[in-house]
Each structure stands twice: as structure tokens, then as C-alpha cells.
């Protein structure tokens, strides 16, 4: 409803004229529509998570489709954190590379350069393990830990790419609601693997978000201690007003403005409009409360300071972290 209203389609919505709404969308010039959505949502650019292990998606990049300044790319590498050597080996083989860890590293190098990726990104599986308790998914396969330590981390270091990780998704919990993702759910994740990775690789930058409410306090404490960790967003099942309010309050209290309060997490372009309109409202309460407390404590707050901190929470802190 929010995108339709913001796009000026309120009359058609009131008439419940779905066909007319579809005709309106079909008549839009793609480039002009992109600019309209970004303008309405107040977003400068988005970072896509592009999957070279998906044949259909990879074919679009191989076709040499022109890039757009509003869309930056991140190289999505979920099979590594899943320990899915079967998928990795198949893709490496199709690319004419050795079916080995070295071949997997070269595959990531090729795709990072092809996409001009600004970071590597992966969502962990529900049963994610890192370290001694991790075992290979099949006989003769490397474990997820091996793929992380011997493929993902070396390539990230070599190309100076940050690592973005999403923890806590339970894919296909109810298989009957798939393949649209409707059967996905949430699990409580272990924060320790993230802390270990950050500690073992202090020269690498890590971006992280957790899906479970239970994990939010622990990862805030970790972000206080680890200079190479930046937490961001109220992801998926945390993206409702009460959760955004609670999580943002805690982060402000513990991290100041050294985090990113929300991320787009949009599957289609139009979602940017409602996501940012609603999120700004949900985040404003905790921000106002912190400024009020500062004022009551005797700090003379200026408009410039408010604009600075709001900017940092809505992307400026992320950009500062990426440039460190």
C-alpha cells in the first residue's frame, strides 16, 4: 500500500483496479522509474547480493549487462559457509578451473572482479558450525571451516574485501511453503564463530546482522570490543516496529552511532519505498529519546550534531567503516 500511495496511485488503489495499476507499471520507463523510487525512498544506492553459483543469475553477468551507478554488487558465497562442496566443485569445473580449493579461490577472484564487488557476503545455514565441531557434509569434501579459512578468508585478504555475514536463518523449515521462501524461519545462532573470525583476522573488516532477537545483546557487546566488526540492520523477522524500536535503543545505548540502524533487504525495487518510510518512523523514537537525555544532562545539542548522527545511523557509519 505504501509504495502505491507514494507513487501517486491512491485513486486506483481506492478503486481496487489492479489491472490499471499493472498498466501503469508496464508504461514506466525503467531508468526513470529507478530514479523515482530512489528519490521517494531517500536512498543513494543499494548493494545487491549476487550469486555466481546460481546458473541463471551468473548468465546475466556473463551477458555483459550494463551496470548502473545506483546498484553496487556484493559477491554472495553461501555454499562456502554451508560446506556445499558439490555446488562449488560443479561451478569450478564448468569454469574450466581445477576442482580444488585453489580452483575455488580462483573462481571467487574471477567473479569478484567481474562484478566489481565491494564485499563478500553469505548467510549461514541453520546448523552452521565453525572450528572443531564442524564436520564435512560428505565423505571426501572439505568442511565449511576449511572453505572459510582456506578459500573465503584468503581471497578477502588478497582483494581487500570486507566479509558480510547474516546469521540465524532456518531455510525451508516448512518445505510445503517453499519454493517462494515462505517456509523459512529463525534459529538462535552462536555469536562465538563471528568473534573468533574477527579475532583471528584483525586486518579484515566484518559486517554482521543476526536474525534472532536473542542474539542482539551479545553481538552488541562484541561490536564494542572488536574494531573490525560493524553490525547493521533489523533483518527480516526483526523488521517490525516493536523490534526496530527495541534493537535500536539498545544499540544506541551501547554503541552510540557506530552501527547502521537499518538496511534495505529488498527483493524488488518498490520495497525500498515502504521499507525506508516505515523504518525512519520506527527509528525516530529511540533517536529522539537519546537526544532528549543528552539535553537534560546538560549537553547543548545543535542541529548540525543531530544531522551528523542521523546520517551516521542511516549509512554514514557504514561508509566510514568501509573506508578504515
N, C-alpha and C positions, 0 to 999 in steps of 0.2 A: 504494500500500500504506500509506504513512504516514497520509494522511487517513482511510482506513478504520479503521486501528488507533486513531487519536486520537479518532475519533467513536464508538468502542465497538463496532465491527463485526467485531472479530477472530474471533469464533466463526464468523460467516457466511463470512469470508474463508477460514478453515481448511477449511470445508465446500465451498468454491468454489461457493457458492449465489448466483449472480449475480441470479437473479430475486428472491430475498429481499432482497438489497441494494437493488435497484431499488425494491421495495415500501417499504422503509424510507425511502428518499429521497422517494418520492412522498407519504409520510404526514407529512412535516415541514411545519410552519407556516413560510412564507417569512421573516417577520420574526424569529421565534425562531431559525431556522436561521442567519440572518445574524449575529445576536448570538453564537451558539455558535461560529461559525467565527472571528469576530474575537477572541473570548475565547481560544480554543485557539491561535490564531496569535500572540497578543500584539500585535495591530495596532490603532492608534487609529482610523485612517481610511485610505482609499485615494483616489488621484486617477485618474479614468478619462480616457482619451483619446478624446473624442467627435468624430465626423466629420460635419460638416454637408454635405459633398459626397457623402455616401452617402445615397441616397434612402430606404432602409429605416430607417436609423438616425435620419435627420432627422425622419422621420414620427413616431417615438416622442416626440421632444421637442415637435413641433408638437401632439401629442395632449394635452400638458399633464400627463404622468405626474408624480405627486408625487415630490419629492426626498427624500433620506434623509441624515441627518447624518453617516453613515459614508462616504458617497460624494460626493466633490468632483469637479468637472469641469475638464478642460483642453480647449481648442479645438484640434483636430488639423487641420493645414493642409498636408498633404503635397503637394497639387497645386501649391502655390506654389513649393516647392523643386524640384519636377520640371519646372517650366516648362510645366505642362499647362494651357495657356490654354483648350483646348477644354472640359475639365471645368469650369473656373472660369466661363467665359462661359455655359455651359449652365445652371449653377446660378444665376448672377446674373440671367440672363434669366427663369428660372422664378420668381424672387422679385420680378419687376417692376422691376428696377433697370437702370440704364444698363450696356450691355455695354462697359465701360471700366475703367481702373484705379481711377477714383473709385467706380464701381459695386462693384468687388471690395472696396475698403476698407469701403464701407457694409455689404456682406454680412458681413464679419468683425465689424464693430461690432454688428450685429443679433444674430449668433449668440453673441458673447462675452457680451452682456447676457442673452440668453435662457438660456444655460447657467450664468450667473454664474461664468464661467471664471476660474481663478486663474492660469493662464498659457497662452500659445500653445505648441503642440508640433508637431514634424514630424520624420519620419525621412527622411534624404536618400537619393536614388537612388544606385545603384552608380556611375553616371557623373557624379556631382554636380560642377559647376564653379561658381565664383563669381568675378566680375570679368572681366578682358579676354579670357580664353579661353572664356567662356560664349557660346554662340550659341543663338538661338531654335530650338525644336523643329519649328516650321513657319513658312512664309513669312507675314509679317504678324502673327505672335504676339510678345508681349513675352518676353524671356528670363527665366530663373529669377532672374538677378541683378536685373533690373528689378522683378520681382514682390517680391523680398526688400526692395530698397531703397525702392521707391515704394508698396508696399502693406503688407507684413508689419511692417517696422520703424516706419513712421509710426503704424500702428494700435497697436502695442505701446507706443509712447511716449505716444500720446494717452490710452490707457486704463490706463497704468502697469502693464502686464502683462509679466512675465518671458518669455523665449523659451527653451523646452526643445528641444534638438536631439539626435537619435540618428544617429550616423554609422556606415557600414560594412555595411549590409545589401545583399545582392545578391538582389533579389526574382526568383523564378522561374528560377533558374539551370538547373534541370532541370524543364522545363514539364510533363513527364509525371507528376510527383509533386504537381502542383497540382490543384484549387484550394484544398486544405487548408493550403497553405503549406509542405508537405513538401519542395518543390524549392528553397526559399530557402537562401542560403549567405552567405558573408562576403567582403568585399574590404578591402584596406588603404586607408584614407581619407587625404586630405590634412588636416592639422590647421590649415594656414595660413588657410583661409577662416574658421574659427571665431575665430582670433586677430585677423584683420582686422575681423570684425564686432564683436568685443568692443572693439577699439581705436578704431574709428570711432564707436562708440556707448557711451561710458563711463557714461552715465546709465541704460543698460538692463542688466538682470540676465540672464545666460545660464546655463542648466543644460545639461550635456552628458554624454553617455556614448558610448563607442566600442566597436564590436563586435570589432574585431581586436586580438589580443594585441600586435601590432607597434606600435600607436598609443599604448599605455598610458603609456609613459615620457614621450613628447613632450607629451602633454596634461597630465601631472602638472607638468611644468616650466612649461607655460603657465598652469596654475592658481596656481602660486607667484607669478607676475608680475602677473596680471590680477585685480584686486579684484572685478570684476563677473562672474567665472566660477566656477561651482561644479560639480564633477564628481561623478557618482553612479553607483552600481550596478555589478554584474558581469552584463552583459546577455546573455541568450540563449546563444550558444555559449561565452561566458565563465562561464556559471553551472554550473561543476562544481568539486568541492572543490579540486583542484590549482590551478586558475586563480584561484579566490577567494582561496586562501592567498597565492599569489604577488603578485597585484594589491593585496591589502590590505596586505601587508608593505611594498611599495614606496610606497604612498600614505601609510602611517603614517610611514615614514622621511622622506618629502619634504614632507608637508602637515600632519603632526600629526593633529589631529582635525577639520581644516577640510575635510571631504568627507563624503559619505554612502556608507557602505560597501556597501549593497545596496538594491535596490528590488524591489517585488513582481513586476512584469512578469507578472501572472497573467491568463490568458484566461478562466478560470472561477473562481468564488469559492473552491471547495475547494482550489485550488492554493495559496492563502495558507498553509494549514496546513503542507504539506510544505516550501514554499519557505522559510519563516522558521524552522522547526525545523532543517532541514539547514543553512541559511546561518549561523545562530548558532553551530552547531558548527564550521563551516568557518572562521569569522572569529575564533573564540576563541583559536586557536593564535597567530596574529600579535599579537593584543592582549596576551595573557599574556606573550609574549616581550618586547614593548616595556616593559611594566610591570616585568618582571624586570630588564631592562637599566637602567632608571631607578633601581631599588632598589640594584643593585650599584654604580651610580655615586655613590650616597650620598644620593639623594633619598628622604625619608621618605614613602612613599605611604600615603594614607589611603583608607578605604572610600568616603568622600564623593568623592574625586578619581576613583576608578575608576568609580563610578556616573555621575559627570558626563561623563566621556569616552565611556563606552559609550553613554550616552544621546545624545550629540552624533553619534556614528558611526551610530546607528540612527534618525536623523531630526531630532535637535535642531539639528545644524549646518545642515541644510536650512531648518528653520524660522527660525533666526537670519538666514540669508542672505536669505530671502524678506522679512524684516521690515526689512532695512537701508534 
